[in-house]
Amino acid sequence: MSILLCFLGVLIGIIFGSIPGMTATMAIAIFLPITYALDMIDSIGLLIGLYVGGISGGLVPAILLNIPGTPSSLCTTFDGYPMTQNGQGEKALKVGITASLIGGLLSLTILYFFAPLLASVAIDFSSVEKFLIIIFALTIIASISKGSLLVGIFSGILGVFVSLIGTFADNNEMRLIPPGLEEQLVYGFSLLPVLIGLFAIGQMLIEAEEGMKPATHQNIDLNKGEKSRFKFRVFKNQMVNLFRSSVLGTFIGILPGVGGSAASITAYSQAKSFSKKPSNFGKGEPEGLIASESANNGLTGGALIPLLSLGIPGDSTTAILIGAFLLQGIEVGPLFIPTNPDLWSGIVYALIIANIVMFAMMFFSIRYFAKIVYIPKYIIFPIIIVMCTVGSYAINNGVMFDVWTLLLFGLAGYIFMKIGIQIPPFLIGFILGAQCEKYFIDSLKGNGGDLTVFFTNGPVALVLWILIIGAFVYAILDNRSAKRNDARDAS
């Protein structure tokens, strides 16, 4: 029964992840009440399946439609969708699925052998180290800025500014909220409606303005030519990238509250920094796709480490998993693994089965998922709008303001594309801005307002500063090189 429920969870999770507006978190939240009537081992099989399937399914719309199925699929769009436009859609999907499997299994290995040790290391991280990790993740803004580094940085800062709308936690004062919207924006804008509005609704408004002409991805062959066929040798020189990205995803998953978006963003940035072909990133480079997807699924094991060892959720999805344990009267924490050996083994086996089932389901039936790109836009766009609206409405248990947020940022995305503001840097700033502020203020409060604490807090902080400066310098040099190449091509 546990294995059957795990199969079912993976299938439903993939469906939820594949539909813009739905997420793994939402799938688990919807099915959580069912676990009350199940044995704990059975319910864990279902929930782990939903978790792995939901995270993995987000790559389908990211690659085929340039719409992140989940927030952590953002970086998958950077190279996955260009591969689809180049007639390599099926190859991109299979590359992403394989990277997801490897990332998930590597994170599971780390979870199994190092859960208590890694959890104790993460809990010792102060707000200073967490702040510097967020700053390090923000350096991707400089790396992915297309055309103009300054415009990209401005877009990212604008995203940070918008993320600060709401209540300032330290004094419970509301800020940046338009009159009359104090109740709706007390906690700021929800991430899911913002993400889907910018990517899905904004793009559909552009398409509508152009008269719903056949989209580029509807006029291309998903498997065009010999070079477009998937072969496992695409991973031949990617073992270091796979391992690094999976470990990054696992490690960032360990840090409570940082989340999958930061994991994939950081892994993508590092893949570009260490790549021999950095100029190909954003143009359909499998290396970037591998980094994003292996980090995404690396998060699944990493986020469970603080949950099971300390009772601290690594992300919003594992926060809901705590509810499943509470329904069964089980407390997670330092004594969880030694006092619940059967349940610990069930979680490990469920993760193994879920990752293998996810790979088998998606890899061998991906041609059916790929058919979504052949559906005419006048048919698929209304369906996507309905699903996006339902997802936005349901994410906070039926808040109508989230639907208005979806439409507002859909209009904003349309305007951004018209005036040249770059959406990916804006979204990255929005995702990481509030966390960056929180850890910055916590660092100052814990050290009497002394700014030097960011440079004198030990060797970890020093290493992070070296990585931040190195990444930013690299981005500047890469931007100059790209401009020279563009000028040479123009001449």
KEMARKE-457665 format. One record per residue (C-alpha): residue number from 1; x, y, z. Coordinates in steps of 0.5 Angstrom, whole numbers. Example, Ala and Ser with C-alpha at 12.3 -4.5 7.8 and 13.67 -1.06 7.14 Angstrom:
% KEMARKE-457665
- 1 | 25 | -9 | 16
- 2 | 27 | -2 | 14
END
This chain:
% KEMARKE-457665
- 1 | 0 | 0 | 0
- 2 | 6 | 5 | 2
- 3 | 9 | 4 | -5
- 4 | 2 | 4 | -9
- 5 | 1 | 11 | -5
- 6 | 8 | 13 | -7
- 7 | 7 | 12 | -14
- 8 | 0 | 16 | -14
- 9 | 3 | 21 | -10
- 10 | 9 | 22 | -15
- 11 | 3 | 22 | -21
- 12 | -1 | 27 | -18
- 13 | 5 | 31 | -16
- 14 | 8 | 32 | -23
- 15 | 1 | 34 | -25
- 16 | 1 | 39 | -20
- 17 | 8 | 42 | -22
- 18 | 6 | 41 | -29
- 19 | 0 | 46 | -29
- 20 | 2 | 54 | -28
- 21 | -1 | 56 | -21
- 22 | 0 | 49 | -18
- 23 | 5 | 47 | -13
- 24 | 8 | 41 | -9
- 25 | 6 | 45 | -3
- 26 | -1 | 46 | -5
- 27 | -1 | 39 | -7
- 28 | 1 | 37 | 0
- 29 | -4 | 42 | 3
- 30 | -10 | 39 | -1
- 31 | -8 | 31 | 1
- 32 | -6 | 33 | 8
- 33 | -13 | 31 | 11
- 34 | -13 | 24 | 8
- 35 | -7 | 22 | 12
- 36 | -11 | 22 | 18
- 37 | -14 | 16 | 16
- 38 | -8 | 13 | 14
- 39 | -2 | 9 | 17
- 40 | 4 | 14 | 18
- 41 | 8 | 10 | 14
- 42 | 3 | 10 | 8
- 43 | 2 | 17 | 9
- 44 | 9 | 19 | 9
- 45 | 9 | 15 | 2
- 46 | 4 | 19 | -1
- 47 | 7 | 26 | 2
- 48 | 14 | 24 | -1
- 49 | 11 | 22 | -7
- 50 | 7 | 29 | -8
- 51 | 13 | 33 | -6
- 52 | 18 | 30 | -11
- 53 | 13 | 29 | -16
- 54 | 11 | 37 | -15
- 55 | 18 | 39 | -15
- 56 | 20 | 35 | -21
- 57 | 14 | 37 | -25
- 58 | 15 | 44 | -25
- 59 | 20 | 43 | -31
- 60 | 15 | 42 | -36
- 61 | 12 | 48 | -37
- 62 | 19 | 52 | -35
- 63 | 22 | 48 | -41
- 64 | 16 | 48 | -46
- 65 | 12 | 55 | -45
- 66 | 17 | 59 | -41
- 67 | 13 | 59 | -35
- 68 | 16 | 56 | -28
- 69 | 11 | 51 | -26
- 70 | 14 | 52 | -19
- 71 | 18 | 58 | -16
- 72 | 24 | 54 | -16
- 73 | 24 | 52 | -24
- 74 | 25 | 60 | -25
- 75 | 32 | 58 | -27
- 76 | 30 | 52 | -32
- 77 | 27 | 57 | -36
- 78 | 33 | 61 | -38
- 79 | 36 | 55 | -42
- 80 | 30 | 50 | -42
- 81 | 26 | 54 | -47
- 82 | 31 | 57 | -51
- 83 | 33 | 49 | -53
- 84 | 25 | 48 | -54
- 85 | 26 | 54 | -59
- 86 | 32 | 51 | -62
- 87 | 28 | 44 | -64
- 88 | 31 | 41 | -58
- 89 | 25 | 41 | -53
- 90 | 25 | 33 | -52
- 91 | 32 | 33 | -51
- 92 | 31 | 39 | -46
- 93 | 26 | 35 | -42
- 94 | 30 | 29 | -41
- 95 | 36 | 33 | -39
- 96 | 32 | 36 | -34
- 97 | 29 | 30 | -32
- 98 | 35 | 26 | -31
- 99 | 39 | 32 | -27
- 100 | 33 | 32 | -23
- 101 | 34 | 24 | -21
- 102 | 41 | 25 | -20
- 103 | 40 | 31 | -15
- 104 | 35 | 27 | -11
- 105 | 39 | 21 | -10
- 106 | 45 | 25 | -8
- 107 | 41 | 29 | -3
- 108 | 38 | 23 | -1
- 109 | 45 | 20 | 0
- 110 | 47 | 26 | 4
- 111 | 41 | 26 | 8
- 112 | 42 | 19 | 10
- 113 | 49 | 19 | 12
- 114 | 50 | 26 | 15
- 115 | 43 | 29 | 17
- 116 | 45 | 30 | 25
- 117 | 51 | 33 | 23
- 118 | 49 | 38 | 18
- 119 | 43 | 40 | 22
- 120 | 48 | 42 | 27
- 121 | 52 | 46 | 23
- 122 | 46 | 49 | 20
- 123 | 43 | 51 | 26
- 124 | 50 | 54 | 28
- 125 | 50 | 59 | 22
- 126 | 48 | 66 | 25
- 127 | 44 | 71 | 21
- 128 | 51 | 74 | 19
- 129 | 52 | 68 | 15
- 130 | 45 | 67 | 12
- 131 | 45 | 74 | 10
- 132 | 52 | 73 | 6
- 133 | 49 | 67 | 3
- 134 | 43 | 71 | 0
- 135 | 47 | 77 | -2
- 136 | 51 | 71 | -6
- 137 | 45 | 68 | -9
- 138 | 43 | 76 | -11
- 139 | 50 | 76 | -15
- 140 | 46 | 72 | -21
- 141 | 42 | 78 | -22
- 142 | 49 | 81 | -25
- 143 | 50 | 74 | -29
- 144 | 43 | 74 | -32
- 145 | 42 | 81 | -34
- 146 | 42 | 81 | -42
- 147 | 44 | 87 | -46
- 148 | 45 | 92 | -40
- 149 | 48 | 90 | -33
- 150 | 45 | 97 | -30
- 151 | 38 | 95 | -33
- 152 | 39 | 88 | -30
- 153 | 41 | 91 | -23
- 154 | 36 | 96 | -23
- 155 | 30 | 91 | -24
- 156 | 33 | 87 | -19
- 157 | 33 | 93 | -14
- 158 | 26 | 94 | -16
- 159 | 24 | 87 | -14
- 160 | 27 | 88 | -7
- 161 | 23 | 94 | -6
- 162 | 17 | 91 | -8
- 163 | 18 | 85 | -3
- 164 | 19 | 90 | 3
- 165 | 11 | 92 | 2
- 166 | 8 | 90 | 8
- 167 | 9 | 90 | 15
- 168 | 16 | 91 | 18
- 169 | 17 | 85 | 23
- 170 | 21 | 89 | 28
- 171 | 16 | 94 | 30
- 172 | 10 | 92 | 27
- 173 | 9 | 98 | 23
- 174 | 6 | 98 | 16
- 175 | 10 | 101 | 10
- 176 | 10 | 102 | 3
- 177 | 2 | 100 | 3
- 178 | -3 | 104 | -2
- 179 | -9 | 107 | 2
- 180 | -14 | 102 | 3
- 181 | -10 | 96 | 2
- 182 | -7 | 96 | 9
- 183 | -11 | 89 | 11
- 184 | -10 | 86 | 4
- 185 | -2 | 87 | 4
- 186 | -1 | 86 | 11
- 187 | 4 | 81 | 10
- 188 | 6 | 83 | 3
- 189 | 5 | 80 | -4
- 190 | 4 | 73 | -4
- 191 | 10 | 70 | -9
- 192 | 6 | 65 | -13
- 193 | 1 | 70 | -16
- 194 | 7 | 75 | -17
- 195 | 11 | 69 | -21
- 196 | 5 | 67 | -25
- 197 | 3 | 74 | -27
- 198 | 9 | 76 | -29
- 199 | 11 | 70 | -33
- 200 | 4 | 67 | -35
- 201 | -1 | 73 | -36
- 202 | 4 | 78 | -38
- 203 | 7 | 74 | -44
- 204 | -1 | 72 | -46
- 205 | -2 | 80 | -46
- 206 | 4 | 81 | -51
- 207 | 1 | 75 | -55
- 208 | -6 | 78 | -55
- 209 | -3 | 84 | -57
- 210 | 0 | 81 | -63
- 211 | -7 | 78 | -65
- 212 | -5 | 70 | -62
- 213 | -1 | 69 | -68
- 214 | 2 | 62 | -68
- 215 | 8 | 62 | -63
- 216 | 15 | 60 | -64
- 217 | 14 | 54 | -60
- 218 | 8 | 51 | -64
- 219 | 12 | 52 | -71
- 220 | 18 | 48 | -69
- 221 | 20 | 41 | -69
- 222 | 21 | 38 | -61
- 223 | 26 | 33 | -64
- 224 | 30 | 37 | -70
- 225 | 36 | 33 | -73
- 226 | 41 | 28 | -70
- 227 | 44 | 34 | -65
- 228 | 37 | 34 | -62
- 229 | 36 | 27 | -60
- 230 | 38 | 26 | -52
- 231 | 44 | 22 | -51
- 232 | 46 | 20 | -44
- 233 | 53 | 23 | -46
- 234 | 51 | 30 | -45
- 235 | 53 | 29 | -38
- 236 | 60 | 26 | -40
- 237 | 63 | 33 | -38
- 238 | 58 | 35 | -33
- 239 | 59 | 30 | -27
- 240 | 62 | 36 | -23
- 241 | 57 | 41 | -25
- 242 | 52 | 35 | -23
- 243 | 55 | 34 | -16
- 244 | 56 | 41 | -14
- 245 | 49 | 44 | -16
- 246 | 46 | 38 | -12
- 247 | 50 | 39 | -6
- 248 | 49 | 47 | -6
- 249 | 41 | 45 | -7
- 250 | 42 | 40 | -1
- 251 | 46 | 45 | 3
- 252 | 41 | 51 | 2
- 253 | 35 | 46 | 3
- 254 | 38 | 45 | 10
- 255 | 38 | 53 | 12
- 256 | 31 | 54 | 14
- 257 | 27 | 59 | 10
- 258 | 32 | 60 | 5
- 259 | 28 | 56 | 0
- 260 | 29 | 52 | -7
- 261 | 29 | 59 | -11
- 262 | 35 | 61 | -8
- 263 | 38 | 54 | -9
- 264 | 37 | 54 | -16
- 265 | 39 | 61 | -17
- 266 | 46 | 60 | -13
- 267 | 47 | 53 | -17
- 268 | 46 | 57 | -24
- 269 | 50 | 62 | -22
- 270 | 56 | 58 | -20
- 271 | 55 | 53 | -26
- 272 | 56 | 60 | -31
- 273 | 62 | 62 | -27
- 274 | 66 | 55 | -28
- 275 | 63 | 54 | -35
- 276 | 68 | 54 | -41
- 277 | 62 | 57 | -45
- 278 | 59 | 62 | -40
- 279 | 57 | 66 | -46
- 280 | 52 | 60 | -48
- 281 | 48 | 61 | -42
- 282 | 41 | 63 | -43
- 283 | 41 | 61 | -50
- 284 | 40 | 54 | -50
- 285 | 46 | 51 | -46
- 286 | 44 | 44 | -43
- 287 | 50 | 46 | -37
- 288 | 45 | 51 | -34
- 289 | 39 | 47 | -35
- 290 | 43 | 41 | -31
- 291 | 45 | 46 | -25
- 292 | 38 | 48 | -24
- 293 | 34 | 42 | -24
- 294 | 39 | 38 | -20
- 295 | 39 | 43 | -15
- 296 | 32 | 43 | -15
- 297 | 31 | 36 | -13
- 298 | 37 | 37 | -9
- 299 | 33 | 41 | -4
- 300 | 28 | 35 | -3
- 301 | 33 | 32 | 2
- 302 | 36 | 38 | 4
- 303 | 30 | 41 | 7
- 304 | 28 | 34 | 11
- 305 | 35 | 35 | 15
- 306 | 33 | 40 | 19
- 307 | 26 | 38 | 19
- 308 | 27 | 31 | 22
- 309 | 33 | 33 | 26
- 310 | 31 | 39 | 29
- 311 | 24 | 40 | 28
- 312 | 25 | 46 | 24
- 313 | 22 | 46 | 16
- 314 | 27 | 48 | 11
- 315 | 22 | 51 | 6
- 316 | 14 | 52 | 6
- 317 | 13 | 45 | 3
- 318 | 16 | 41 | 9
- 319 | 13 | 46 | 14
- 320 | 6 | 43 | 12
- 321 | 10 | 36 | 13
- 322 | 10 | 38 | 20
- 323 | 2 | 37 | 20
- 324 | 3 | 30 | 18
- 325 | 7 | 28 | 24
- 326 | 3 | 32 | 29
- 327 | -4 | 29 | 26
- 328 | 0 | 22 | 28
- 329 | 2 | 25 | 35
- 330 | 9 | 24 | 33
- 331 | 14 | 30 | 34
- 332 | 20 | 31 | 30
- 333 | 27 | 34 | 33
- 334 | 33 | 31 | 35
- 335 | 31 | 25 | 38
- 336 | 26 | 23 | 32
- 337 | 31 | 18 | 28
- 338 | 33 | 14 | 34
- 339 | 26 | 13 | 37
- 340 | 23 | 12 | 30
- 341 | 27 | 8 | 26
- 342 | 22 | 5 | 22
- 343 | 19 | 11 | 20
- 344 | 26 | 14 | 19
- 345 | 27 | 8 | 14
- 346 | 20 | 9 | 11
- 347 | 22 | 16 | 9
- 348 | 29 | 14 | 6
- 349 | 25 | 8 | 2
- 350 | 20 | 13 | 0
- 351 | 25 | 18 | -3
- 352 | 28 | 13 | -7
- 353 | 22 | 10 | -10
- 354 | 19 | 17 | -11
- 355 | 25 | 19 | -15
- 356 | 26 | 13 | -19
- 357 | 18 | 13 | -20
- 358 | 19 | 20 | -22
- 359 | 24 | 19 | -27
- 360 | 21 | 13 | -30
- 361 | 14 | 16 | -31
- 362 | 17 | 23 | -34
- 363 | 23 | 20 | -38
- 364 | 19 | 15 | -42
- 365 | 12 | 19 | -43
- 366 | 15 | 25 | -44
- 367 | 13 | 25 | -51
- 368 | 6 | 26 | -49
- 369 | 8 | 32 | -44
- 370 | 11 | 35 | -50
- 371 | 5 | 35 | -54
- 372 | 2 | 41 | -50
- 373 | 6 | 46 | -54
- 374 | 2 | 44 | -61
- 375 | -4 | 46 | -57
- 376 | -7 | 52 | -61
- 377 | -6 | 58 | -56
- 378 | -13 | 60 | -57
- 379 | -15 | 54 | -53
- 380 | -9 | 53 | -48
- 381 | -9 | 60 | -46
- 382 | -16 | 60 | -43
- 383 | -14 | 54 | -40
- 384 | -8 | 57 | -37
- 385 | -11 | 63 | -34
- 386 | -17 | 59 | -31
- 387 | -11 | 54 | -27
- 388 | -7 | 60 | -25
- 389 | -13 | 64 | -23
- 390 | -15 | 58 | -19
- 391 | -8 | 57 | -16
- 392 | -8 | 64 | -14
- 393 | -14 | 64 | -10
- 394 | -13 | 57 | -7
- 395 | -6 | 58 | -5
- 396 | -8 | 62 | 2
- 397 | -15 | 58 | 3
- 398 | -19 | 63 | -2
- 399 | -16 | 70 | -1
- 400 | -19 | 74 | -7
- 401 | -14 | 79 | -7
- 402 | -9 | 74 | -9
- 403 | -13 | 74 | -16
- 404 | -12 | 81 | -16
- 405 | -5 | 81 | -15
- 406 | -4 | 76 | -21
- 407 | -8 | 81 | -25
- 408 | -4 | 87 | -23
- 409 | 3 | 83 | -24
- 410 | 1 | 80 | -31
- 411 | 0 | 88 | -33
- 412 | 6 | 90 | -30
- 413 | 10 | 84 | -33
- 414 | 7 | 86 | -40
- 415 | 9 | 94 | -38
- 416 | 16 | 91 | -36
- 417 | 17 | 87 | -43
- 418 | 15 | 94 | -47
- 419 | 20 | 99 | -43
- 420 | 25 | 94 | -42
- 421 | 25 | 92 | -35
- 422 | 28 | 85 | -34
- 423 | 23 | 80 | -31
- 424 | 28 | 75 | -28
- 425 | 32 | 80 | -24
- 426 | 26 | 83 | -22
- 427 | 23 | 76 | -19
- 428 | 30 | 74 | -16
- 429 | 30 | 81 | -12
- 430 | 23 | 80 | -10
- 431 | 24 | 73 | -8
- 432 | 30 | 74 | -4
- 433 | 29 | 82 | -2
- 434 | 25 | 81 | 5
- 435 | 30 | 75 | 7
- 436 | 36 | 79 | 6
- 437 | 33 | 85 | 10
- 438 | 31 | 80 | 16
- 439 | 38 | 77 | 16
- 440 | 41 | 84 | 16
- 441 | 37 | 87 | 21
- 442 | 38 | 81 | 26
- 443 | 46 | 81 | 25
- 444 | 46 | 89 | 27
- 445 | 41 | 88 | 33
- 446 | 46 | 82 | 35
- 447 | 52 | 86 | 35
- 448 | 50 | 93 | 37
- 449 | 49 | 96 | 30
- 450 | 56 | 95 | 28
- 451 | 57 | 94 | 21
- 452 | 64 | 91 | 21
- 453 | 61 | 84 | 24
- 454 | 60 | 82 | 17
- 455 | 67 | 82 | 15
- 456 | 70 | 79 | 22
- 457 | 65 | 74 | 24
- 458 | 69 | 68 | 22
- 459 | 72 | 64 | 16
- 460 | 66 | 62 | 13
- 461 | 64 | 70 | 13
- 462 | 70 | 71 | 9
- 463 | 70 | 65 | 4
- 464 | 63 | 68 | 3
- 465 | 65 | 75 | 1
- 466 | 71 | 72 | -3
- 467 | 65 | 68 | -7
- 468 | 61 | 75 | -7
- 469 | 66 | 79 | -10
- 470 | 69 | 74 | -15
- 471 | 62 | 73 | -18
- 472 | 61 | 80 | -19
- 473 | 67 | 82 | -22
- 474 | 66 | 76 | -27
- 475 | 59 | 78 | -28
- 476 | 62 | 85 | -30
- 477 | 68 | 82 | -34
- 478 | 63 | 77 | -38
- 479 | 58 | 83 | -39
- 480 | 64 | 87 | -43
- 481 | 66 | 81 | -47
- 482 | 59 | 80 | -49
- 483 | 58 | 87 | -51
- 484 | 65 | 87 | -55
- 485 | 62 | 80 | -58
- 486 | 56 | 84 | -60
- 487 | 59 | 90 | -63
- 488 | 64 | 85 | -67
- 489 | 58 | 81 | -70
- 490 | 54 | 88 | -72
- 491 | 60 | 90 | -76
END
